Amino acid sequence: MSKIQVNVTGAESFISANGLEALRPDGKAAFEKLTDGTGLGNDFLGWVKLPSETSNELLDDINATAARLRELCDVVVAIGIGGSYLGAKAVIEALSGAFDSYKPNTGTKVLFAGQNIGEDYLAELQDFLKDKKFGIIVISKSGTTTEPAIAFRILREQLENQLGREEAGKRIVAVTDAKRGALRTLANTEGYKTYVIEDNVGGRFSVLTPVGLLPIAVAGFDIHALVEGAREMEKGTLAGTDTSAMTYALYRNALYRSGKKIEILVNYNPKLHFFGEWWKQLYGESEGKDNKGIFPAAVDNTTDLHSMGQWIQEGERIIFETVVSVATADRELRIPFDESNLDGLNYIAGKRVDEVNKMAELGTRIAHIDGGVPNMQVVIPALNANTLGSLIYFFEAACGISGYILGVNPFNQPGVEAYKKNMFALLEKPGYEAETAAIKAKL
Ligand code: PA5
């Protein structure tokens, strides 16, 4: 049985039986494109068998590097953006204790930079690192992305000023292309420890490569269990015995064709906030092209029931929801009985907090379905490294299938270049003279 249970009963009534049946051949063809490599972007299918092809020796090597960084550093800054940031952030947030970052002496902390160009963010990070033993993992597949390059230049200078170039170099690890890019050249010149991002794995599919695994290991989490969870999912999915990814891909496309243009990924566990951010990037960059694609949004419930809940319940009916549900909470906490009962809560005294949360989840699903919002549920048994690995592979596989059903190349992101071109033109980057003239004429 699949570790991931996809419950589509809340979506059925919004899709005609014909609509779904008509999609099945497209789903089959999409799956075959992924497995035989005959689809668009087929030079980026390295992620399909990545979990099973990842050796335990590589994982041990990553763990050894992580242990060395943990020994040398109180803080490690993971520098990267997009696929070189979100996977690690999502997994670390999902597995960390909610208040771990406020606790002293709980091991090396992983912070992030290069995912924005916030001057205040970087200056405040510099202040924070001033009296800390810190290291850097700089991650960029292309090795040329502006945001991480700026952050790395600033933090590398700080580290070298603190320790000298040689000692700083021992605390810097680069994850980048095997041969190309400015970061590869710099890493080779400075003799940094490096890990390679294979050519055939795109950024947003790279969380299970050293891109995600090294920061996750530094944060102290079990990368063997994470990859093992993905391996299990890969095995079932590719053998066709686990059809959960296919089901999800088919239903979301059927809903899209019935006019539901926005998908909201919903969680009822605050630790999954950044998992929603990772998912948004995976689906947004993979599907939003050729003037097509479901717009991926995310909410954290029950928090957002008191903000976005109104819109979801009664706004324009162009949305559907996918709830990522964690079957069992890790901890047990019961609501106490109170003699005075002034808050009127004694009717739930003795119940676990998670039971109340689950009733909020169920009540909301029913209310939204009644209000015209189709609802799917993706259930994992518990939140741990192993289930997260399975969930990551599930969403990656479904994304590949879904993108091919939609008829796009799920593995490129040509639209991302537009802002870069304008930014370089405005900053008068050498080589952009014509663009600079053209954009200035518009101002
Ligand atoms: O999914 C993608 O390919 C992108 O989001 C990239 O991960 C992102 O642009 C960062 O690129 P790079 O790792 O080359 O710096």
Boltz pocket constraint, residues with backbone or C-beta under 6 A from the ligand:
constraints:
  - pocket:
      binder: B
      contacts: [[A, 81], [A, 82], [A, 83], [A, 84], [A, 139], [A, 140], [A, 141], [A, 142], [A, 143], [A, 144], [A, 145], [A, 148], [A, 202], [A, 203], [A, 204], [A, 205], [A, 285], [A, 413]]
      max_distance: 6.0
